[in-house]
């Protein structure tokens, strides 16, 4: 994933549907040892996909109006990446 990121907001714990400040690239951080289910939905509420975020960081590319939901609290923030 990106080796250099630009933070575009304030990291916050997310458990309910959130578009993460209309971000199109989101950094997630799972501080627990257990995997946490992440659900990606479009603006109409249709599920686009799910995945289990393991311990540590993950990145999700999404449309600005899409939302992410975590089964239990996960830290999320919008970012940009540089290669």
C-alpha positions in Angstrom: 0.0 0.0 0.0 1.0 3.7 0.0 4.4 4.3 1.5 3.7 8.0 2.0 0.2 9.4 2.9 -1.3 12.8 3.3 -3.8 13.0 6.1 -7.0 14.7 5.0 -9.0 14.8 8.2 -9.2 13.8 11.8 -9.0 10.1 12.7 -12.2 8.9 14.4 -13.6 5.7 15.8 -16.3 4.4 13.4 -19.0 1.9 14.0 -22.0 3.3 12.1 -22.2 4.2 8.4 -19.9 7.1 7.6 -18.5 8.5 4.4 -15.3 9.6 6.3 -15.5 13.2 5.2 -16.3 12.3 1.6 -12.9 10.7 1.3 -12.1 8.5 -1.7 -9.2 6.7 0.1 -9.5 5.7 3.7 -6.9 4.4 6.2 -8.4 2.1 8.7 -6.6 1.0 11.9 -7.7 -2.0 13.9 -6.0 -1.8 17.3 -7.3 -5.2 18.4 -5.9 -8.7 17.7 -9.2 -9.9 16.3 -10.4 -9.3 12.8 -13.3 -6.8 12.4 -15.9 -6.9 9.6 -16.0 -3.8 7.4 -19.0 -3.2 5.2 -18.8 -0.9 2.1 -22.1 0.6 0.9 -23.1 3.0 -1.9 -25.1 6.2 -1.3 -28.3 4.2 -1.8 -27.4 1.8 1.0 -26.6 -1.2 -1.3 -23.8 -3.4 0.0 -20.9 -3.2 -2.4 -18.7 -5.6 -0.4 -17.4 -6.7 2.9 -14.0 -7.7 4.2 -12.3 -8.5 7.5 -9.7 -5.9 8.7 -6.9 -7.7 10.5 -4.9 -6.1 13.2 -3.0 -3.0 12.0 -3.8 -0.8 9.1 -5.7 -1.3 5.9 -6.7 1.1 3.0 -10.0 1.3 1.2 -10.6 3.0 -2.1 -14.3 4.2 -2.4 -16.5 6.8 -4.0 -16.9 10.0 -2.0 -20.6 9.3 -1.2 -19.9 5.6 -0.3 -20.0 4.7 3.4 -18.0 2.3 5.5 -19.3 0.6 8.7 -17.3 -1.4 11.2 -18.8 -4.2 13.3 -16.9 -2.8 16.3 -14.9 0.4 16.6 -12.2 0.9 14.0 -10.2 4.1 13.6 -10.6 5.7 10.1 -9.4 8.8 8.4 -9.4 10.1 4.8 -6.0 10.1 3.2 -4.2 10.7 -0.1 -1.2 8.6 -1.2 2.0 9.3 -3.0 4.1 6.8 -4.9 
